[in-house]
């Protein structure tokens, strides 16, 4: 048994309650984490439904949390669009919603979510400033193109349907995971260095290019390529004007008519199969999809580009109907999430934890060096399920945590001209 496994196995609900209460009790007041006798009598009967994207709501994580906490976390996956609809129209089917930050712009004002009390999150102060303060590692303001986490992070309190420009004691969600996205490439099939988003539109790859068919994200990948080519500079790639949308979509339609695109994918598996099968050599991609391709023994790189990355992040939101012991249980789960086991698990598929320090405690020194520090691996690097996804001596694409996250050019977002943009995107896909 490894040190990490032993540490995870020794974790107990009683120990967690004691630690969390010690850290948060004074600030949060009596009753924050429940009376032990009440917990003992009722804990086994509690089930919380967590709903969110497949890359965030993972059965293995829910099973581990359920075992540690003594109540059930039931995972249900839904893409962000479906999840937003459920939050607004079927709130009773969700207890905890894993929402991308850009989605908060659409669902927060529905009133179906209650704010997270910062004082009840024991490790709130340990959350990376990139997530909760809107700052880079050197303290400078991060790029504000798109929906940066801090834009939608805070609110005035219960019942407030607006976002606060400054930090408050109430958060709309508790930040959990985030990453810097770029393009996936097949280096063995390309055969030369690739370091610019401009390559996405390179005629050299005609017929072997794929885009993500999520309008809000796909159009920003296109904008990154257009800017890299010097064809246009956007005021904010995350909030385009109608004229900018038209320029971008017209460019995409022209490329499609030339046969430039092989596919437009919407699911994780689609992106993996396109790349692993060699149907495409460059495409929009997610980090775990690159990991999955590598696990099949196929060369694949999540290529850092000189123009920067497209950032994204998620937080766990509490539905308004939660109250009493079910609400206390939800807070226990949120606190458990930041203790490190989950952070280490998602690190092994390429994502970053909002509290890197606890993830580090649950990773080997070699894993931490590879995933967070950009160091060459001493031994083979395994994915969360034990499959080899990179060999000893390899380094993570894009380098260290600071190098990748410190080079985010824009964040996933919802535009003011959202409806117009989606309409034009659909026109492009069906052209």
C-alpha positions as CSV (number, residue, x, y, z in Angstrom):
1,X,0.0,0.0,0.0
2,X,1.3,3.4,-1.0
3,X,1.6,6.4,1.4
4,X,-1.2,8.1,-0.5
5,X,-3.5,5.0,-0.3
6,X,-2.8,4.7,3.4
7,X,-3.5,8.4,4.0
8,X,-6.8,8.2,2.1
9,X,-7.8,5.0,3.9
10,X,-7.2,6.5,7.3
11,X,-9.6,9.4,6.6
12,X,-12.7,9.1,8.8
13,X,-15.9,11.1,9.0
14,X,-15.3,11.6,12.7
15,X,-11.8,13.0,12.1
16,X,-13.1,15.2,9.3
17,X,-15.9,16.6,11.4
18,X,-13.4,17.4,14.2
19,X,-10.9,19.0,11.8
20,X,-13.6,21.0,9.9
21,X,-15.4,22.1,13.1
22,X,-12.1,23.3,14.6
23,X,-11.3,25.3,11.5
24,X,-14.7,26.8,10.8
25,X,-16.7,26.5,14.0
26,X,-15.7,29.8,15.5
27,X,-16.5,31.8,12.4
28,X,-19.6,29.9,11.4
29,X,-21.2,29.6,14.8
30,X,-23.0,26.7,16.5
31,X,-24.6,24.0,14.4
32,X,-22.5,24.5,11.3
33,X,-21.6,20.9,11.0
34,X,-24.4,19.3,13.0
35,X,-24.8,17.7,16.4
36,X,-22.9,14.4,16.6
37,X,-25.9,12.6,18.2
38,X,-28.2,13.7,15.4
39,X,-25.6,12.7,12.8
40,X,-25.3,9.3,14.3
41,X,-29.0,8.7,14.2
42,X,-29.8,10.1,10.7
43,X,-26.6,10.2,8.6
44,X,-27.1,6.8,6.9
45,X,-30.4,7.9,5.5
46,X,-29.2,11.0,3.7
47,X,-28.6,10.9,-0.1
48,X,-27.5,13.9,-2.0
49,X,-27.8,14.1,-5.8
50,X,-24.8,15.7,-7.5
51,X,-25.3,16.6,-11.1
52,X,-22.8,18.0,-13.6
53,X,-20.5,17.3,-16.5
54,X,-18.9,13.9,-16.8
55,X,-15.4,15.3,-16.3
56,X,-16.4,16.7,-13.0
57,X,-19.1,14.4,-11.5
58,X,-17.1,11.2,-11.4
59,X,-18.5,8.0,-9.8
60,X,-15.2,7.0,-8.2
61,X,-15.0,10.4,-6.4
62,X,-18.6,10.1,-5.2
63,X,-18.0,6.6,-3.9
64,X,-14.9,7.6,-2.0
65,X,-16.8,10.6,-0.4
66,X,-19.7,8.4,0.5
67,X,-17.4,5.9,2.2
68,X,-15.6,8.6,4.1
69,X,-18.6,10.7,5.1
70,X,-21.2,7.9,5.9
71,X,-24.0,9.2,3.6
72,X,-24.6,8.7,-0.1
73,X,-23.5,11.0,-2.9
74,X,-25.3,10.0,-6.0
75,X,-23.6,11.1,-9.3
76,X,-25.6,12.1,-12.4
77,X,-23.9,13.5,-15.5
78,X,-25.3,16.2,-17.7
79,X,-23.7,18.5,-20.1
80,X,-23.7,22.2,-19.1
81,X,-26.7,23.2,-21.3
82,X,-28.8,20.3,-19.9
83,X,-27.7,21.1,-16.4
84,X,-28.6,24.7,-16.6
85,X,-32.1,23.7,-17.8
86,X,-32.5,21.3,-14.9
87,X,-31.3,23.9,-12.4
88,X,-34.0,26.4,-13.6
89,X,-36.8,24.0,-14.5
90,X,-36.3,20.9,-12.3
91,X,-34.4,22.1,-9.2
92,X,-35.9,19.4,-7.1
93,X,-33.9,16.8,-9.0
94,X,-30.6,18.3,-7.9
95,X,-29.0,18.9,-4.5
96,X,-25.5,19.9,-5.6
97,X,-24.9,21.4,-9.1
98,X,-21.5,21.3,-10.7
99,X,-21.6,24.5,-12.7
100,X,-19.1,26.1,-15.1
101,X,-18.5,29.7,-14.1
102,X,-19.9,31.0,-17.3
103,X,-23.1,29.1,-16.6
104,X,-23.6,31.2,-13.5
105,X,-24.5,34.1,-15.7
106,X,-27.5,32.2,-16.9
107,X,-28.8,30.4,-13.7
108,X,-27.9,32.5,-10.7
109,X,-30.7,35.0,-11.2
110,X,-33.2,32.2,-11.3
111,X,-33.1,32.0,-7.5
112,X,-32.8,28.2,-7.5
113,X,-29.4,28.3,-5.9
114,X,-28.5,29.5,-2.4
115,X,-25.2,31.2,-1.6
116,X,-22.3,29.2,-0.1
117,X,-21.3,30.7,3.3
118,X,-17.6,31.3,3.0
119,X,-17.2,30.9,6.8
120,X,-18.4,27.3,6.5
121,X,-15.7,26.3,4.1
122,X,-12.7,25.4,6.2
123,X,-10.1,25.8,3.5
124,X,-11.6,28.8,1.7
125,X,-8.5,30.9,2.4
126,X,-6.3,28.1,0.8
127,X,-8.2,28.4,-2.5
128,X,-5.8,29.6,-5.2
129,X,-6.1,33.4,-5.8
130,X,-6.6,32.7,-9.5
131,X,-10.0,31.3,-8.6
132,X,-11.2,33.5,-5.7
133,X,-9.4,36.8,-6.1
134,X,-9.0,37.2,-9.9
135,X,-5.2,37.5,-9.6
136,X,-2.2,35.9,-11.3
137,X,0.5,34.2,-9.2
138,X,2.6,37.4,-9.1
139,X,-0.4,39.3,-7.7
140,X,-1.2,41.1,-11.0
141,X,-4.8,41.1,-12.4
142,X,-5.6,38.2,-14.7
143,X,-6.9,38.6,-18.2
144,X,-10.5,39.7,-17.9
145,X,-11.6,38.5,-21.4
146,X,-14.5,36.1,-21.0
147,X,-16.1,35.1,-17.7
148,X,-13.2,35.0,-15.2
149,X,-14.2,33.1,-12.0
150,X,-14.1,36.2,-9.9
151,X,-16.7,38.0,-12.0
152,X,-19.4,35.6,-10.8
153,X,-17.9,34.3,-7.6
154,X,-19.5,36.6,-5.0
155,X,-23.0,37.8,-4.1
156,X,-24.5,40.0,-1.3
157,X,-26.2,37.2,0.6
158,X,-29.3,35.0,0.7
159,X,-31.9,36.3,-1.9
160,X,-29.4,38.5,-3.7
161,X,-29.7,37.7,-7.4
162,X,-26.8,39.9,-8.5
163,X,-23.0,39.4,-8.4
164,X,-20.7,41.4,-6.2
165,X,-17.7,43.1,-7.8
166,X,-15.8,42.7,-4.5
167,X,-15.4,39.6,-2.2
168,X,-18.1,39.1,0.3
169,X,-19.0,36.4,2.9
170,X,-21.2,34.7,0.4
171,X,-20.1,32.8,-2.7
172,X,-22.3,31.7,-5.6
173,X,-20.4,28.4,-5.7
174,X,-17.4,26.8,-4.1
175,X,-14.5,26.6,-6.7
176,X,-13.4,23.0,-7.3
177,X,-11.5,22.3,-10.6
178,X,-10.1,24.4,-13.4
179,X,-7.7,24.1,-16.3
180,X,-6.1,25.9,-19.2
181,X,-7.4,24.5,-22.5
182,X,-5.6,24.4,-25.9
183,X,-5.5,22.2,-29.0
184,X,-4.7,18.5,-29.1
185,X,-2.4,17.4,-31.9
186,X,-1.0,14.1,-33.3
187,X,2.8,14.9,-33.4
188,X,3.5,11.6,-35.2
189,X,1.2,12.5,-38.0
190,X,2.1,16.2,-38.2
191,X,5.8,15.7,-38.1
192,X,6.9,19.2,-37.2
193,X,6.7,21.7,-34.4
194,X,3.3,23.4,-33.7
195,X,3.2,26.4,-31.4
196,X,0.4,28.7,-32.6
197,X,-3.4,28.7,-32.7
198,X,-3.0,29.8,-36.3
199,X,-2.3,26.1,-37.2
200,X,-6.0,25.3,-36.6
201,X,-6.8,27.0,-40.0
202,X,-3.6,25.9,-41.8
203,X,-4.6,24.5,-45.2
204,X,-1.9,21.8,-44.7
205,X,-4.4,20.0,-42.4
206,X,-7.4,20.3,-44.6
207,X,-9.9,17.5,-43.9
208,X,-8.2,16.5,-40.7
209,X,-9.3,19.3,-38.3
210,X,-12.1,19.1,-35.7
211,X,-13.8,21.8,-33.6
212,X,-15.8,21.4,-30.4
213,X,-19.5,21.8,-31.2
214,X,-20.3,23.9,-28.2
215,X,-20.9,27.3,-29.6
216,X,-19.7,29.3,-26.6
217,X,-16.3,27.5,-26.7
218,X,-15.9,26.6,-30.4
219,X,-16.2,30.2,-31.5
220,X,-13.5,31.3,-29.1
221,X,-11.1,28.6,-30.4
222,X,-11.8,30.1,-33.9
223,X,-11.2,33.6,-32.6
224,X,-7.8,32.5,-31.1
225,X,-6.8,31.2,-34.6
226,X,-8.0,34.4,-36.3
227,X,-6.1,36.6,-34.0
228,X,-3.0,34.4,-34.3
229,X,-3.2,34.8,-38.1
230,X,-3.4,38.6,-37.7
231,X,-6.7,38.8,-39.5
232,X,-8.4,40.6,-36.7
233,X,-8.0,41.8,-33.1
234,X,-11.0,41.3,-30.8
235,X,-11.9,43.7,-28.0
236,X,-13.0,40.7,-26.0
237,X,-13.1,37.3,-27.5
238,X,-15.5,36.3,-24.8
239,X,-18.0,39.0,-25.5
240,X,-18.1,39.7,-29.3
241,X,-20.1,42.3,-31.0
242,X,-22.5,41.2,-33.8
243,X,-20.0,42.4,-36.4
244,X,-17.3,40.3,-34.8
245,X,-19.5,37.3,-34.6
246,X,-20.4,37.7,-38.3
247,X,-16.7,38.0,-39.2
248,X,-15.8,34.8,-37.3
249,X,-18.7,32.7,-38.5
250,X,-18.3,33.8,-42.1
251,X,-14.6,32.8,-41.9
252,X,-15.6,29.4,-40.5
253,X,-18.3,28.8,-43.2
254,X,-15.7,29.6,-45.8
255,X,-13.3,27.0,-44.3
256,X,-16.1,24.4,-44.1
257,X,-17.0,24.9,-47.8
258,X,-13.3,24.2,-48.6
259,X,-13.5,20.9,-46.8
260,X,-11.3,22.1,-44.0
261,X,-13.1,20.4,-41.1
262,X,-13.4,16.6,-40.6
263,X,-15.9,16.8,-37.7
264,X,-17.6,18.8,-35.0
265,X,-17.6,16.8,-31.8
266,X,-19.8,17.3,-28.7
267,X,-18.7,14.4,-26.4
268,X,-15.5,13.3,-24.8
269,X,-15.6,9.9,-26.5
270,X,-16.0,11.5,-29.9
271,X,-12.9,13.6,-29.5
272,X,-10.9,10.6,-28.3
273,X,-11.9,8.4,-31.2
274,X,-11.3,11.1,-33.8
275,X,-7.7,11.6,-32.5
276,X,-6.9,8.0,-31.6
277,X,-8.1,6.8,-35.0
278,X,-6.0,9.4,-36.9
279,X,-9.1,10.9,-38.5
280,X,-7.9,14.3,-37.3
281,X,-4.4,15.6,-36.5
282,X,-5.4,18.9,-34.8
283,X,-8.5,19.7,-32.9
284,X,-10.2,21.4,-29.9
285,X,-9.7,19.0,-27.0
286,X,-10.0,18.5,-23.3
287,X,-7.1,17.4,-21.2
288,X,-8.6,14.0,-20.0
289,X,-9.3,13.2,-23.7
290,X,-5.6,13.6,-24.4
291,X,-4.9,11.4,-21.4
292,X,-7.3,8.8,-22.8
293,X,-5.6,8.8,-26.2
294,X,-2.2,8.4,-24.6
295,X,-3.5,5.5,-22.5
296,X,-4.2,3.7,-25.8
297,X,-0.5,3.9,-26.7
298,X,-1.1,6.7,-29.3
299,X,1.0,9.8,-29.5
300,X,-1.0,12.9,-28.5
301,X,0.1,16.3,-27.2
302,X,-2.0,18.9,-25.5
303,X,0.0,21.7,-27.2
304,X,0.7,24.9,-25.4
305,X,0.4,27.8,-27.8
306,X,2.4,31.0,-27.7
307,X,-0.8,33.1,-27.8
308,X,-2.0,31.6,-24.6
309,X,-4.7,29.3,-23.3
310,X,-8.5,29.4,-23.0
311,X,-9.4,29.0,-19.3
312,X,-12.3,27.4,-17.6
313,X,-13.4,26.4,-14.1
314,X,-16.3,24.9,-12.1
315,X,-17.8,25.3,-8.7
316,X,-20.2,23.3,-6.6
317,X,-23.5,25.1,-6.1
318,X,-26.1,24.4,-3.4
319,X,-29.7,24.2,-4.4
320,X,-32.1,26.5,-2.6
321,X,-34.3,23.6,-1.3
322,X,-31.5,22.2,0.9
323,X,-32.1,22.9,4.5
324,X,-31.5,21.4,8.0
325,X,-29.4,18.3,8.2
326,X,-29.4,17.8,4.4
327,X,-27.8,21.3,4.0
328,X,-25.3,20.4,6.8
329,X,-24.4,17.2,4.9
330,X,-23.9,19.2,1.7
331,X,-21.4,21.4,3.5
332,X,-19.6,18.4,4.8
333,X,-19.3,17.1,1.2
334,X,-18.0,20.5,0.0
335,X,-15.4,20.5,2.8
336,X,-14.4,16.9,2.0
337,X,-13.9,17.9,-1.6
338,X,-11.1,20.3,-0.7
339,X,-9.2,17.8,1.6
340,X,-7.1,16.5,-1.2
341,X,-8.2,13.0,-2.4
342,X,-10.4,14.4,-5.1
343,X,-7.7,17.0,-6.0
344,X,-5.2,14.2,-6.5
345,X,-7.6,12.1,-8.5
346,X,-8.4,14.9,-11.0
347,X,-4.8,15.9,-11.2
348,X,-4.1,12.5,-12.7
349,X,-6.4,13.3,-15.6
350,X,-4.8,16.8,-16.1
351,X,-7.0,19.1,-14.1
352,X,-6.1,21.4,-11.3
353,X,-7.6,21.6,-7.8
354,X,-8.8,24.9,-6.4
355,X,-6.7,23.9,-3.3
356,X,-3.4,22.6,-4.8
357,X,-1.8,22.2,-1.3
358,X,-4.1,19.4,-0.2
359,X,-3.9,17.7,-3.6
360,X,-0.1,17.6,-3.2
361,X,-0.5,15.8,0.1
362,X,-2.3,13.0,-1.7
363,X,0.1,12.7,-4.6
364,X,3.6,11.2,-4.8
365,X,6.5,13.6,-5.3
366,X,6.9,12.3,-8.8
367,X,3.2,12.9,-9.6
368,X,3.3,16.4,-8.2
369,X,6.5,17.1,-10.1
370,X,5.0,15.9,-13.4
371,X,1.5,17.4,-13.1
372,X,2.1,20.7,-11.3
373,X,5.8,21.5,-11.6
374,X,6.4,20.5,-15.2
375,X,9.3,18.2,-14.3
376,X,10.2,15.1,-16.2
377,X,8.6,12.0,-14.7
378,X,10.9,9.7,-12.8
379,X,8.6,6.7,-13.3
380,X,5.7,6.0,-15.6
381,X,2.8,8.3,-15.0
382,X,-0.5,6.7,-14.4
383,X,-4.0,8.0,-15.1
384,X,-6.7,7.9,-12.3
385,X,-7.5,4.3,-13.2
386,X,-3.9,2.9,-13.2
387,X,-3.3,2.9,-16.9
388,X,0.1,4.3,-18.1
389,X,-0.5,7.6,-19.9
390,X,3.1,8.9,-20.1
391,X,6.5,7.2,-19.8
392,X,9.3,7.9,-17.4
393,X,11.3,10.9,-18.7
394,X,8.3,12.7,-20.2
395,X,7.2,16.2,-19.2
396,X,3.7,17.6,-19.1
397,X,2.6,19.5,-22.1
398,X,2.8,23.2,-21.5
399,X,5.0,23.0,-18.4
400,X,4.2,24.0,-14.9
401,X,0.9,25.0,-13.2
402,X,2.1,28.6,-13.0
403,X,3.3,28.6,-16.7
404,X,0.0,27.3,-18.0
405,X,-2.5,29.1,-15.7
406,X,-0.5,32.3,-15.8
407,X,-0.9,32.3,-19.6
408,X,-4.7,32.3,-20.0
409,X,-5.7,34.6,-22.7
410,X,-9.5,34.3,-22.3
411,X,-12.1,32.4,-20.2
412,X,-15.1,30.4,-21.3
413,X,-18.1,32.6,-21.3
414,X,-21.6,33.7,-22.2
415,X,-21.8,36.6,-24.6
416,X,-24.2,39.5,-24.5
417,X,-25.1,38.5,-28.0
418,X,-25.5,34.9,-27.0
419,X,-28.7,34.1,-29.0
420,X,-27.4,35.7,-32.1
421,X,-24.0,33.9,-31.8
422,X,-25.7,30.5,-31.3
423,X,-28.0,31.1,-34.3
424,X,-25.0,31.9,-36.5
425,X,-23.0,29.0,-35.1
426,X,-25.8,26.6,-36.0
427,X,-25.8,28.2,-39.5
428,X,-22.1,27.3,-39.8
429,X,-22.5,23.7,-38.6
430,X,-25.3,23.1,-41.0
431,X,-23.7,24.9,-43.9
